[in-house]
Every structure is written in structure tokens, then in C-alpha cells.
Amino acid sequence: MLRYTLSRLLTFLPTFFGVTLISFAFIRVLPGDPIIVMAGERGMTDERYQEMVVKLGFDKPVLQQYWEYLTGVLQGDLGESFVTKKPVWDEFFALFPATMELAACAMVFAILLGLPAGVIAAVNRGKFFDRALMSSALIGYSMPIFWWALLLIIVFSGNLGWTPVSGRIDLLYYFDDVTGFMLIDSILSGQEGAFKSAVRHLILPTIVLGTIPLAVIARQTRSAMLEVLGEDYIRTAKAKGMTPTRINGLHALRNALIPVVTVIGLSVGTLLAGAILTETIFSWPGIGKWMVDSIFRRDYPVVQGGLLMIAVIVMIVNLSVDMLYGVINPKIRKR
């Protein structure tokens, strides 16, 4: 198990340095000058422009700029925003709880519906439930996020008026930001109706962001279950007279979880990528919207730092998933 863990940790280094290079190059290949963008309609004199070029370090060779960025990252310094003049670290961790709350709710939504759907489809292979559930999963996976979000807004917010269109909570409520997680802070505030308002604001973004992971988890669960249900020990369990619930829940699902857990771990990247569109559409004040705004403003440090932090989070989650293999499958512990 130790060798297995060390081998996974060693993959961090090349991936980390690759991400720093990609994040550095990504924003620079986009058209637009960050200095001109910051100047806006006011314009800027040539002298002032040259001063800004030197101040921001754009007069240095690109390789030197990358080296300074990399050494700063290794020292724990992601730089300072061109626009707000605040450290990227501070802005990231101030907004990350909002994205984390949305992503966690979306993942719970996807797992709670995806796992049972996959099991039911596998047990009823070729029957009505199997076709209906897998067709729904295919539709959910294929729908563009922006189209799905706008459709839900039109139906449930516009026509029915059941859910809010944007934000995290109604403007009627105001309280201290203790944890950054609105569901928790609304409870701690003690204000009547605050928690209910926070939940109502979460419903549509959660459904939109969790639809694709739900579809992937359902299809993967079905595939893994079908493979396991054909094994000899399942037939032996049936011959011993075990109930279908015990066979499917204890024996089949447990052994089918490894590929499902892998998909769940990989879905974290999907959630963080999908959060960019979801947060923009629902005006959700999280990392996704922050990144989009920074790209439009050509705020190099924010885009570089945000991409790097998201990549590191995905790598950590994938490493955690690999470690879970040892819990689910004891054979891996001996490696």
C-alpha cells in the first residue's frame, strides 16, 4: 500500500509544473492588452503606458516572467490582482466556499440519484426501467449546461415562480459571513426564513451542475453492476438462497464501486469546469464567475492562480480516490 501511495504522489510533480506552464501561457494567447483593458474608456498616454509595462513586468522576456511566476508559486505567492490590488490567495479563499457549497450539493444530488438509477437499470437489464433510465441519462449528459440552465430558469423561476433566478440568498437577510457556506451561516444567523431562502437559491444551480455527473455515475454504475452480476460468486449467492436485495446491495454493488468511485473523483473536475458556466448564468459569487470576469479583464495573476488552484484541488481529490481503492478493494493494500 505504501508503494502504491508513493507512486501516486510522484505523479503530482510533473502534473503540477505542467499546469503552471499551461496557466501561464493560456491567458497570454488571448487577444487583448491588460493595460488597455484597465485603462478603459479613459485611455492612457504613451508615457503612462510604458510605466505600466515596466511596473507589471511585461518588459521582461517571457521566459523570465514565467520563471518569476513559478518561483513565486513555489514560495506560496500567487501574485496580486491587477484590478483589485488584492492577493490572489485572499480572493480565492474568500470565494471558494460558495463554489464548494454548490459543487458539494451537486455531487450529493448526482450520487443519491445516479447510484440507485444505475443499480435499478442493471437489475432490470433490457426492460422498461433500464431503457427509460439510460435514455434519460444520455439526454442529461448531452444537454449543454447553458441551455439546461436557461430552460429551468424559464420554467421554474419565470413561469412558476418557485425558485429565485440568481444569487445565494434574498436581499432581506443580512448576517456575518462566518464560514462562507451560506447554508451553515443562515442557520447560525438565527434569522427566520434565512435557511429556507438559501436552499431555494441552491436548487436550480445544483440541478444544472449535477445533471452531467448524475448521468455519468448512473451509466458507469449500470456497466459495473452488469459485469459483477455475471460473476461466479453472485451465482453462488443466489444458489444459497440469499435475497436479491442482499446480493445486489452487499455483494454486487460493493465490488462494482471501484470504477464508480473513479468516475465520482473525475467528476470533481467536471463540477469545477461546469461551475464556470453555472455560476455565470445564476450570478453565483464563486470561483467560476470570478475566473470569467478575470479573463474578460485580462487579469493575469487571477487567471493563473485560479487555474492552478483548481487543478491542485482536482489532483488532491483524484489522489484521495486512489487511496479509497485500498478501502474498497483489499487486494490493493498489498501492492
CORKAKA-V527567 format. One record per pair of residues at least 24 apart in sequence whose ideal C-beta (glycine too) atoms are under 10 Angstrom apart, sorted by sequence separation. I is the first residue (numbers start at 1). J is the second residue. D is the distance in Angstrom with one decimal. If there is no record, write none. Layout:
{{I	J	D} {I	J	D}}
This chain:
{{34	58	8.4} {169	193	9.9} {170	194	8.4} {173	197	6.2} {228	252	4.8} {231	255	7.8} {33	58	9.1} {169	194	6.8} {172	197	7.7} {173	198	8.4} {227	252	9.6} {228	253	8.0} {56	82	7.0} {114	140	9.8} {169	195	9.3} {170	196	9.6} {171	197	9.8} {226	252	9.5} {228	254	8.9} {229	255	9.9} {287	313	9.7} {169	196	9.8} {170	197	4.6} {225	252	5.9} {228	255	5.0} {229	256	8.6} {169	197	5.0} {170	198	8.9} {224	252	9.0} {225	253	6.9} {227	255	9.1} {228	256	4.6} {168	197	8.9} {169	198	5.0} {224	253	8.8} {227	256	7.2} {228	257	9.6} {28	58	9.9} {52	82	9.5} {110	140	9.9} {167	197	9.6} {168	198	6.6} {169	199	9.6} {170	200	8.5} {225	255	9.3} {226	256	8.7} {276	306	10.0} {167	198	10.0} {169	200	8.9} {170	201	7.9} {224	255	8.3} {225	256	4.9} {169	201	5.9} {221	253	8.2} {224	256	3.6} {225	257	9.9} {227	259	8.8} {164	197	8.0} {168	201	5.3} {169	202	9.6} {223	256	8.6} {224	257	7.6} {28	62	7.7} {167	201	5.9} {168	202	7.8} {222	256	9.3} {224	258	7.7} {276	310	9.5} {166	201	8.1} {221	256	6.8} {224	259	4.8} {225	260	9.0} {275	310	9.2} {163	199	9.8} {164	200	6.0} {165	201	9.3} {220	256	9.0} {221	257	8.7} {223	259	7.5} {224	260	5.8} {25	62	8.9} {28	65	8.9} {163	200	5.6} {164	201	5.1} {168	205	9.3} {223	260	9.3} {272	309	9.9} {273	310	8.4} {24	62	8.8} {28	66	9.6} {162	200	8.0} {163	201	7.6} {164	202	9.7} {166	204	9.5} {221	259	8.6} {222	260	9.9} {224	262	9.8} {272	310	5.2} {163	202	9.2} {164	203	8.9} {165	204	8.3} {166	205	9.3} {220	259	5.9} {221	260	5.3} {224	263	9.2} {272	311	9.2} {163	203	5.3} {164	204	8.1} {220	260	5.5} {223	263	9.9} {24	65	7.8} {25	66	8.3} {162	203	8.3} {163	204	5.2} {220	261	9.7} {269	310	8.3} {272	313	7.1} {273	314	9.4} {24	66	5.2} {162	204	9.3} {163	205	9.6} {218	260	9.8} {220	262	8.2} {221	263	8.4} {268	310	9.7} {269	311	8.7} {272	314	6.7} {217	260	6.5} {220	263	4.5} {271	314	9.5} {38	82	6.2} {163	207	9.6} {216	260	9.7} {217	261	10.0} {219	263	8.8} {220	264	8.9} {269	313	9.0} {270	314	9.7} {21	66	7.2} {24	69	5.7} {37	82	8.8} {38	83	6.8} {218	263	10.0} {268	313	7.4} {269	314	4.6} {272	317	9.6} {20	66	8.1} {23	69	8.9} {24	70	8.0} {37	83	9.0} {157	203	10.0} {217	263	5.9} {220	266	9.9} {268	314	5.6} {269	315	9.6} {271	317	9.9} {35	82	8.6} {156	203	8.0} {157	204	7.1} {216	263	5.6} {217	264	6.5} {220	267	9.9} {268	315	9.9} {21	69	9.8} {34	82	6.0} {156	204	6.5} {216	264	8.9} {266	314	8.6} {268	316	9.3} {269	317	8.2} {20	69	7.3} {21	70	8.5} {24	73	9.6} {34	83	9.2} {155	204	9.8} {265	314	8.8} {268	317	4.5} {269	318	8.3} {20	70	5.6} {23	73	9.4} {213	263	8.2} {216	266	8.4} {217	267	7.2} {267	317	9.3} {268	318	7.7} {152	203	9.1} {153	204	6.7} {156	207	9.2} {213	264	7.7} {216	267	6.4} {266	317	8.9} {152	204	5.2} {265	317	5.6} {266	318	7.2} {268	320	9.6} {17	70	7.8} {20	73	6.0} {152	205	9.4} {213	266	9.2} {214	267	9.2} {264	317	9.2} {265	318	5.2} {268	321	8.7} {19	73	9.9} {20	74	9.1} {213	267	4.1} {216	270	7.7} {265	319	8.9} {149	204	7.3} {152	207	6.5} {153	208	9.2} {212	267	8.0} {213	268	8.9} {265	320	7.3} {266	321	8.1} {17	73	9.7} {148	204	9.9} {149	205	8.0} {152	208	6.4} {262	318	8.8} {265	321	3.2} {16	73	8.9} {17	74	9.9} {151	208	9.4} {210	267	9.2} {213	270	5.9} {264	321	7.1} {265	322	8.0} {16	74	9.7} {149	207	9.0} {150	208	9.5} {212	270	6.0} {213	271	6.5} {263	321	9.4} {148	207	8.4} {149	208	4.5} {152	211	9.7} {212	271	8.7} {261	320	10.0} {262	321	6.3} {265	324	8.2} {148	208	5.6} {149	209	8.9} {210	270	10.0} {261	321	5.7} {262	322	8.7} {264	324	9.4} {148	209	9.8} {209	270	9.0} {210	271	7.9} {212	273	9.8} {213	274	8.5} {261	322	9.4} {146	208	9.1} {149	211	9.7} {209	271	6.1} {212	274	6.6} {262	324	9.4} {145	208	6.2} {148	211	6.4} {209	272	9.7} {211	274	9.0} {258	321	9.7} {261	324	5.7} {262	325	8.4} {145	209	7.7} {148	212	9.1} {210	274	8.9} {261	325	7.4} {143	208	9.4} {209	274	5.2} {102	168	9.0} {145	211	8.1} {208	274	7.9} {209	275	6.3} {258	324	8.8} {261	327	9.5} {101	168	8.4} {145	212	7.5} {208	275	10.0} {257	324	8.9} {258	325	6.1} {261	328	6.6} {143	211	6.9} {209	277	8.9} {210	278	9.7} {257	325	9.6} {260	328	9.6} {261	329	9.9} {143	212	8.1} {208	277	8.5} {209	278	4.7} {98	168	6.6} {140	210	9.5} {141	211	8.0} {142	212	9.2} {205	275	8.7} {208	278	5.3} {209	279	8.9} {257	327	9.9} {258	328	5.6} {140	211	4.7} {141	212	5.7} {207	278	9.9} {257	328	5.3} {258	329	5.8} {139	211	9.4} {140	212	6.7} {141	213	9.4} {143	215	9.1} {206	278	9.1} {256	328	9.9} {257	329	8.7} {140	213	9.5} {141	214	8.8} {142	215	8.4} {205	278	5.4} {208	281	7.7} {209	282	9.5} {255	328	8.5} {137	211	9.6} {140	214	6.3} {141	215	3.9} {204	278	9.2} {205	279	7.6} {208	282	7.8} {254	328	7.3} {255	329	8.2} {258	332	8.9} {137	212	9.8} {140	215	4.0} {141	216	6.5} {209	284	9.5} {254	329	9.5} {139	215	8.0} {140	216	9.1} {205	281	8.3} {104	181	8.8} {137	214	7.5} {138	215	7.1} {141	218	9.2} {204	281	9.3} {205	282	4.8} {101	179	9.4} {105	183	8.3} {136	214	9.5} {137	215	4.1} {140	218	8.4} {141	219	7.7} {204	282	6.8} {205	283	10.0} {101	180	7.9} {104	183	9.6} {136	215	7.9} {137	216	8.0} {140	219	9.9} {205	284	5.9} {209	288	9.6} {97	177	8.6} {100	180	8.1} {101	181	4.9} {102	182	9.6} {137	217	8.8} {138	218	9.8} {202	282	9.7} {99	180	10.0} {100	181	7.4} {101	182	6.4} {134	215	9.3} {137	218	4.6} {138	219	7.9} {201	282	8.3} {205	286	9.5} {97	179	6.7} {98	180	6.9} {101	183	6.5} {133	215	9.9} {136	218	8.3} {137	219	5.3} {202	284	9.3} {94	177	8.7} {97	180	2.8} {98	181	8.1} {101	184	8.5} {137	220	9.9} {201	284	8.6} {96	180	7.5} {97	181	5.2} {98	182	7.3} {134	218	7.6} {137	221	10.0} {95	180	8.4} {97	182	8.3} {133	218	6.6} {134	219	6.7} {137	222	8.4} {94	180	7.4} {133	219	9.3} {93	180	8.3} {97	184	9.2} {97	185	9.2} {134	222	6.8} {133	222	7.9} {130	222	7.7} {109	202	9.8} {105	199	9.4} {109	203	9.6} {106	202	9.3} {110	206	9.4} {114	210	8.8} {130	226	9.9} {101	198	9.1} {105	202	5.7} {109	206	5.4} {110	207	10.0} {113	210	8.2} {117	214	7.8} {121	218	7.0} {125	222	8.2} {105	203	9.0} {108	206	8.4} {109	207	6.9} {112	210	9.5} {113	211	9.7} {117	215	9.0} {118	216	10.0} {120	218	9.2} {121	219	8.5} {124	222	10.0} {102	201	10.0} {106	205	7.7} {107	206	9.4} {110	209	8.8} {111	210	8.9} {114	213	7.1} {115	214	9.6} {118	217	6.7} {119	218	9.2} {122	221	7.2} {123	222	9.4} {102	202	7.0} {105	205	8.1} {106	206	5.0} {109	209	8.4} {110	210	4.4} {113	213	10.0} {114	214	4.5} {117	217	8.2} {118	218	4.5} {121	221	8.0} {122	222	4.7} {125	225	9.1} {101	202	7.6} {105	206	4.4} {106	207	8.1} {109	210	4.0} {110	211	7.9} {113	214	5.4} {114	215	7.4} {117	218	4.2} {118	219	6.9} {120	221	9.5} {121	222	4.4} {122	223	8.0} {125	226	6.4} {103	205	10.0} {104	206	9.3} {105	207	9.6} {106	208	8.2} {107	209	8.8} {108	210	8.0} {109	211	8.7} {110	212	8.2} {111	213	8.2} {112	214	8.9} {113	215	9.7} {114	216	7.5} {115	217	6.5} {116	218	8.6} {117	219	9.1} {118	220	6.9} {119	221	6.2} {120	222	8.7} {121	223	9.6} {122	224	8.2} {123	225	7.5} {102	205	5.6} {103	206	9.3} {106	209	3.9} {107	210	6.8} {110	213	3.9} {111	214	8.2} {114	217	3.2} {115	218	7.7} {118	221	2.5} {119	222	7.7} {122	225	3.5} {123	226	9.5} {182	285	9.9} {101	205	9.8} {102	206	6.7} {105	209	8.2} {106	210	3.6} {109	213	8.5} {110	214	4.0} {113	217	8.4} {114	218	4.3} {117	221	7.4} {118	222	4.2} {121	225	8.1} {122	226	5.1} {125	229	8.4} {101	206	9.6} {105	210	7.5} {106	211	8.6} {109	214	6.8} {110	215	8.4} {112	217	9.9} {113	218	7.5} {114	219	8.6} {115	220	9.8} {116	221	8.6} {117	222	7.9} {118	223	8.0} {119	224	9.8} {120	225	9.6} {121	226	8.9} {122	227	9.2} {102	208	9.8} {103	209	7.0} {106	212	9.4} {107	213	6.6} {110	216	8.1} {111	217	6.4} {114	220	8.4} {115	221	5.6} {118	224	7.8} {119	225	5.9} {122	228	8.7} {123	229	7.9} {102	209	6.3} {103	210	9.0} {106	213	6.9} {107	214	9.5} {110	217	5.6} {114	221	6.5} {118	225	6.3} {122	229	6.5} {102	210	9.4} {106	214	8.7} {110	218	8.7} {114	222	9.8} {118	226	9.6} {99	209	10.0} {103	213	9.7} {107	217	9.4} {111	221	9.8} {115	225	9.9} {166	279	9.9} {168	282	9.2} {166	281	8.3} {167	282	7.7} {168	283	9.1} {165	281	9.4} {166	282	5.2} {167	283	6.0} {168	284	6.7} {165	282	7.4} {166	283	3.7} {167	284	7.6} {168	285	6.7} {164	282	8.8} {165	283	8.1} {166	284	7.5} {167	285	7.9} {168	286	9.0} {166	285	9.8} {123	244	7.5} {123	247	9.7} {123	248	6.0} {149	274	10.0} {157	282	9.9} {122	248	8.3} {120	248	9.6} {145	273	9.5} {149	277	7.4} {153	281	7.7} {119	248	6.3} {123	252	8.8} {145	274	5.6} {148	277	9.9} {149	278	6.4} {152	281	9.8} {153	282	8.0} {119	249	8.2} {122	252	8.2} {145	275	9.7} {148	278	9.6} {152	282	9.9} {122	253	9.4} {145	276	9.2} {146	277	5.6} {149	280	9.4} {150	281	7.0} {145	277	4.7} {146	278	8.9} {149	281	4.5} {119	252	8.2} {144	277	8.7} {145	278	6.3} {148	281	9.7} {149	282	7.0} {119	253	6.3} {122	256	8.4} {146	280	8.6} {118	253	9.2} {145	280	9.9} {146	281	6.2} {145	281	7.9} {119	256	8.6} {115	253	8.0} {118	256	8.6} {115	256	9.9} {115	257	9.1} {118	260	7.7} {115	260	7.2} {114	260	8.6} {111	260	9.1} {114	263	9.0} {115	264	9.4} {114	264	8.8} {110	263	10.0} {111	264	6.8} {114	267	9.5} {110	264	8.1} {111	267	9.3} {107	264	7.4} {110	267	7.0} {107	267	6.9} {110	270	9.7} {106	267	9.1} {107	268	7.6} {110	271	8.6} {107	270	9.9} {103	267	9.6} {106	270	9.6} {107	271	6.4} {103	268	7.4} {106	271	5.8} {103	270	9.8} {104	271	9.0} {103	271	4.4} {106	274	8.1} {102	271	8.3} {103	272	6.7} {106	275	8.4} {100	271	10.0} {103	274	8.8} {99	271	8.9} {100	272	9.8} {102	274	9.8} {103	275	6.2} {106	278	8.4} {99	272	7.4} {102	275	6.4} {100	275	9.7} {103	278	9.6} {99	275	5.5} {102	278	7.3} {98	275	9.5} {99	276	9.6} {102	279	7.3} {99	278	9.6} {99	279	7.0} {102	282	8.9} {98	279	8.0} {102	284	6.3} {101	284	9.5} {103	286	8.8} {95	279	9.5} {102	286	6.4} {103	287	9.5} {99	284	7.9} {101	286	8.2} {102	287	9.7} {103	288	9.6} {98	284	6.4} {99	285	9.1} {100	286	8.2} {102	288	8.7} {98	285	5.4} {99	286	3.5} {100	287	8.7} {98	286	3.8} {99	287	4.3} {95	284	9.8} {97	286	8.2} {98	287	7.7} {99	288	6.3} {95	285	6.4} {96	286	7.4} {97	287	9.7} {98	288	9.3} {99	289	8.9} {94	285	9.4} {95	286	5.5} {96	287	5.8} {98	289	8.9} {99	290	8.7} {95	287	5.4} {98	290	9.4} {99	291	9.8} {95	288	9.1} {93	287	9.9} {95	289	8.2} {96	290	9.3} {92	287	6.9} {95	290	5.2} {91	287	9.3} {94	290	9.3} {95	291	9.6} {92	290	8.0} {91	290	6.9} {92	291	9.9} {91	294	9.2} {88	294	9.5} {91	299	9.9} {81	290	10.0} {83	293	8.8} {84	294	9.8} {91	301	9.7} {92	302	8.4} {96	306	9.9} {103	313	9.7} {83	294	7.8} {88	299	9.1} {91	302	6.9} {95	306	9.4} {99	310	9.2} {82	294	9.0} {81	294	7.8} {84	297	9.9} {88	301	5.3} {92	305	6.5} {96	309	8.1} {100	313	9.2} {83	297	5.5} {87	301	8.9} {88	302	5.7} {91	305	8.4} {92	306	6.5} {96	310	9.7} {99	313	9.8} {82	297	7.4} {83	298	9.4} {84	299	8.4} {88	303	9.4} {91	306	8.7} {81	297	9.0} {82	298	7.7} {83	299	5.4} {86	302	9.5} {88	304	8.0} {89	305	7.5} {92	308	9.7} {93	309	9.1} {82	299	4.9} {88	305	3.7} {92	309	5.6} {96	313	8.8} {81	299	5.7} {82	300	6.7} {83	301	9.7} {84	302	8.5} {87	305	9.1} {88	306	7.4} {92	310	9.4} {81	300	9.2} {82	301	6.7} {83	302	7.8} {79	299	9.8} {81	301	5.9} {82	302	7.8} {88	308	9.3} {89	309	8.8} {79	300	7.9} {80	301	6.0} {81	302	5.2} {88	309	8.4} {79	301	3.4} {80	302	9.2} {78	301	6.5} {79	302	8.2} {77	301	9.8} {78	302	8.6} {81	305	8.9} {79	304	7.1} {80	305	9.7} {78	304	7.3} {79	305	6.3} {78	305	3.6} {77	305	9.5} {78	306	8.7} {72	301	9.3} {78	308	7.1} {69	300	8.9} {73	304	8.5} {78	309	7.6} {69	301	8.5} {72	304	9.9} {73	305	8.2} {72	305	9.7} {65	300	9.3} {69	304	6.7} {73	308	6.7} {69	305	9.6} {69	308	9.7} {58	300	9.3} {57	300	9.7} {56	300	8.1} {56	301	9.5} {37	296	8.0} {38	297	7.5} {37	297	5.7} {38	298	8.1} {37	298	4.9} {38	299	8.8} {36	298	8.6} {37	299	8.6} {32	295	9.5} {34	297	7.4} {35	298	8.6} {32	296	8.8} {34	298	3.6} {30	295	7.2} {32	297	9.3} {33	298	7.2} {34	299	6.9} {30	296	9.8} {32	298	5.2} {34	300	6.2} {27	294	8.6} {31	298	9.4} {34	301	10.0} {27	295	7.1} {30	298	7.1} {26	295	9.1} {28	298	9.3} {27	298	6.9} {27	299	8.3} {28	300	7.4} {27	300	5.3} {30	303	9.1} {26	300	9.9} {27	301	9.4} {27	302	9.1} {28	303	9.6} {24	300	8.5} {27	303	4.4} {28	304	9.5} {23	300	9.7} {26	303	7.0} {27	304	6.5} {26	304	8.0} {24	303	9.5} {25	304	9.6} {23	303	7.1} {24	304	5.8} {27	307	8.5} {23	304	4.6} {26	307	6.8} {22	304	9.6} {23	305	8.0} {23	306	8.2} {24	307	9.2} {20	304	8.0} {23	307	3.9} {24	308	9.1} {19	304	9.9} {22	307	7.4} {23	308	5.2} {22	308	9.2} {23	309	9.5} {20	307	9.1} {23	310	9.3} {19	307	7.0} {20	308	6.2} {23	311	7.6} {19	308	5.8} {22	311	8.5} {19	309	9.8} {19	310	9.1} {20	311	9.0} {16	308	8.3} {19	311	4.2} {18	311	9.0} {19	312	7.6} {16	311	7.9} {19	314	9.5} {15	311	7.7} {16	312	7.2} {19	315	8.4} {15	312	9.2} {15	314	9.6} {16	315	7.4} {12	312	8.9} {15	315	6.1} {12	315	6.2} {15	318	9.6} {11	315	8.3} {12	316	8.9} {8	315	9.8} {11	318	9.2} {12	319	7.5} {11	319	8.5} {8	318	8.5} {9	319	7.3} {8	319	5.5} {11	322	9.6} {8	320	9.9} {8	321	9.9} {9	322	9.8} {5	319	8.7} {8	322	5.0} {7	322	9.3} {8	323	7.8} {5	322	8.1} {8	325	9.9} {4	322	7.8} {5	323	6.8} {4	323	8.7} {4	325	8.2} {5	326	8.5} {1	323	8.9} {4	326	7.2} {1	325	9.8} {1	326	5.5} {4	332	6.2} {7	335	8.8} {1	330	9.8} {4	333	8.0} {4	334	9.1} {5	335	9.5} {1	332	7.1} {2	333	9.6} {3	334	9.8} {4	335	4.5} {1	333	4.4} {3	335	6.0} {1	334	7.3} {2	335	9.0} {1	335	6.6}}
